[in-house]
Amino acid sequence: MKSALLISLLAISAVVLCGCKPKERPAESEPGPEAVRATREPRPVLEPQPPANPEAEKAAVDCANAWLALIDSEDYAGSWDQAATFFKGVVSQENWQKSLETFRKPMGKVVSRKVRSTRYTTIAPGAPDGQYVIVQYESSFENKKSAVETITPMLEADGEWRVSGYYIR
């Protein structure tokens, strides 16, 4: 489905947005435990997640809502203008607008949208360390009854929250 492929041209891939990594495939035949210990590289230690930050989460949701209003009104150029510097460095305004015209616009107008979850974090794979809030919405559109929109605002150096990623599934 085209919407599942949505926005491969977007600023941050699903890997960055959700912090997921592709699954490793096991070798054809696994060596014994001694050989595994001797030959496998150590796995990276996962960084502990910072505690919830309700103030940051509220500011990020406000940012995401305002930014989504631009998308909903088909002001795609405005959404690019209001995006984070990191976002603009990864996707050109022209490609951003083409992606939304191709994948988002056919979904139609928003019927409903409700915050499903928020998660404050300070690390995002493939992105600079900083302050991020991953906001997920349960959304419904005229032509797509059920979708999950993931928007990732980040706190920029000027103290403003701006969107650094957008993904729909």
C-alpha positions as MATLAB code, in Angstrom:
seq = 'MKSALLISLLAISAVVLCGCKPKERPAESEPGPEAVRATREPRPVLEPQPPANPEAEKAAVDCANAWLALIDSEDYAGSWDQAATFFKGVVSQENWQKSLETFRKPMGKVVSRKVRSTRYTTIAPGAPDGQYVIVQYESSFENKKSAVETITPMLEADGEWRVSGYYIR';
ca = [
       0.000    0.000    0.000;
       1.373    3.375   -0.990;
       0.683    5.003    2.358;
       2.781    2.366    4.116;
       5.668    3.447    1.924;
       4.796    6.992    2.766;
       7.396    9.477    2.888;
      10.463    7.439    2.215;
      11.678   10.833    1.093;
      10.873   12.406    4.430;
      13.324   13.865    6.803;
      13.650   10.922    9.133;
      12.910    7.315    8.380;
      10.776    5.114   10.590;
      13.988    3.775   12.086;
      14.844    7.207   13.431;
      11.320    7.982   14.527;
      10.730    4.918   16.598;
      14.304    3.992   17.442;
      13.835    0.564   15.852;
      16.654   -1.363   14.270;
      16.302   -4.032   11.605;
      16.379   -7.531   12.999;
      19.669   -9.356   12.680;
      19.471  -12.579   10.720;
      21.011  -15.598   12.397;
      23.868  -17.314   10.612;
      23.054  -20.458    8.593;
      24.480  -22.675   11.318;
      25.200  -21.206   14.690;
      28.587  -22.106   16.197;
      28.823  -23.372   19.755;
      28.652  -20.932   22.689;
      32.453  -20.691   23.077;
      32.909  -19.671   19.440;
      30.062  -17.200   19.685;
      31.648  -15.514   22.686;
      35.014  -15.406   20.931;
      33.819  -14.082   17.570;
      30.819  -11.851   18.152;
      31.334   -8.175   18.599;
      29.923   -6.876   21.843;
      26.414   -5.545   21.507;
      26.062   -1.844   22.152;
      24.689   -0.957   25.531;
      21.275    0.634   25.183;
      21.135    4.103   26.632;
      18.656    4.392   29.480;
      15.656    6.481   28.529;
      15.410    9.803   30.319;
      12.493   10.268   32.688;
       9.254   11.654   31.301;
       9.283   15.392   30.771;
       5.652   16.603   30.878;
       6.578   20.223   30.118;
       8.541   19.226   26.995;
       5.819   16.783   25.964;
       3.139   19.479   26.153;
       5.231   21.958   24.155;
       6.030   19.286   21.560;
       2.358   18.289   21.179;
       1.417   21.958   20.727;
       4.135   22.218   18.048;
       2.973   19.005   16.334;
      -0.675   20.140   16.342;
       0.191   23.492   14.751;
       2.400   21.809   12.182;
      -0.242   19.217   11.312;
      -2.742   22.049   10.803;
      -0.465   23.281    7.993;
      -0.432   19.818    6.414;
      -4.214   19.486    6.833;
      -4.768   22.806    5.050;
      -2.418   21.646    2.255;
       0.112   24.348    3.105;
       2.968   21.971    2.369;
       5.476   24.755    1.728;
       4.534   26.301    5.071;
       5.041   22.963    6.847;
       8.540   22.752    5.368;
       9.255   26.359    6.387;
       8.158   25.606    9.970;
      10.128   22.330   10.202;
      13.371   21.836   12.121;
      16.690   22.765   10.547;
      17.641   19.077   10.623;
      14.502   18.221    8.614;
      15.258   20.881    5.999;
      18.802   19.591    5.676;
      17.578   16.113    4.802;
      14.669   16.796    2.442;
      14.281   19.641   -0.027;
      11.119   21.716   -0.046;
      10.343   20.471   -3.556;
      10.666   16.787   -2.591;
       8.669   17.364    0.588;
       5.798   18.930   -1.334;
       5.859   16.172   -3.970;
       5.779   13.490   -1.268;
       2.782   15.027    0.468;
       0.948   15.550   -2.832;
       1.596   11.917   -3.735;
       0.951   10.182   -0.422;
      -0.859   12.409    2.079;
      -3.304   14.334   -0.095;
      -5.079   11.183   -1.448;
      -6.027   10.248    2.134;
      -8.410   13.205    2.133;
      -9.401   15.503    4.943;
      -8.829   14.576    8.570;
     -11.957   13.108   10.161;
     -10.425   12.672   13.617;
      -7.057   12.775   15.307;
      -6.256   11.967   18.923;
      -2.918   11.802   20.730;
      -2.202    8.148   21.357;
       1.148    8.502   23.129;
       4.091   10.788   23.788;
       7.638    9.801   24.649;
      10.433   12.197   25.601;
      13.922   11.108   24.570;
      17.358   12.618   24.136;
      18.690   10.267   21.473;
      17.443    9.351   18.029;
      19.412    7.009   15.757;
      20.678    8.868   12.705;
      19.948   12.260   14.245;
      21.994   14.508   16.508;
      21.563   14.096   20.251;
      19.101   16.572   21.650;
      15.608   16.764   23.073;
      12.874   14.987   21.122;
       9.299   14.008   21.803;
       7.822   11.211   19.734;
       4.116   11.941   19.398;
       1.777    9.305   18.002;
      -1.759   10.083   16.911;
      -4.652    7.750   16.164;
      -6.000    9.363   13.014;
      -8.832    8.853   10.573;
      -9.094   10.408    7.112;
     -11.840   10.516    4.504;
     -10.108    7.839    2.438;
      -8.160    6.018    5.170;
     -10.245    5.094    8.169;
      -7.428    4.106   10.505;
      -3.867    5.400   10.566;
      -1.112    6.156   13.044;
       0.730    9.412   12.472;
       4.093    9.785   14.178;
       5.468   13.293   14.488;
       8.813   13.990   16.142;
       9.356   17.559   17.299;
      12.817   18.491   18.531;
      14.003   21.389   20.659;
      16.220   23.608   18.528;
      19.098   25.821   19.658;
      16.827   28.896   19.681;
      14.599   27.228   22.306;
      11.728   26.529   19.879;
      10.168   23.124   19.231;
      10.047   22.238   15.521;
       9.111   19.043   13.710;
      12.050   16.884   12.656;
      10.123   13.904   11.308;
       6.724   12.702   10.083;
       5.600    9.174    9.309;
       2.203    7.637    8.603;
       1.291    3.977    8.726;
];
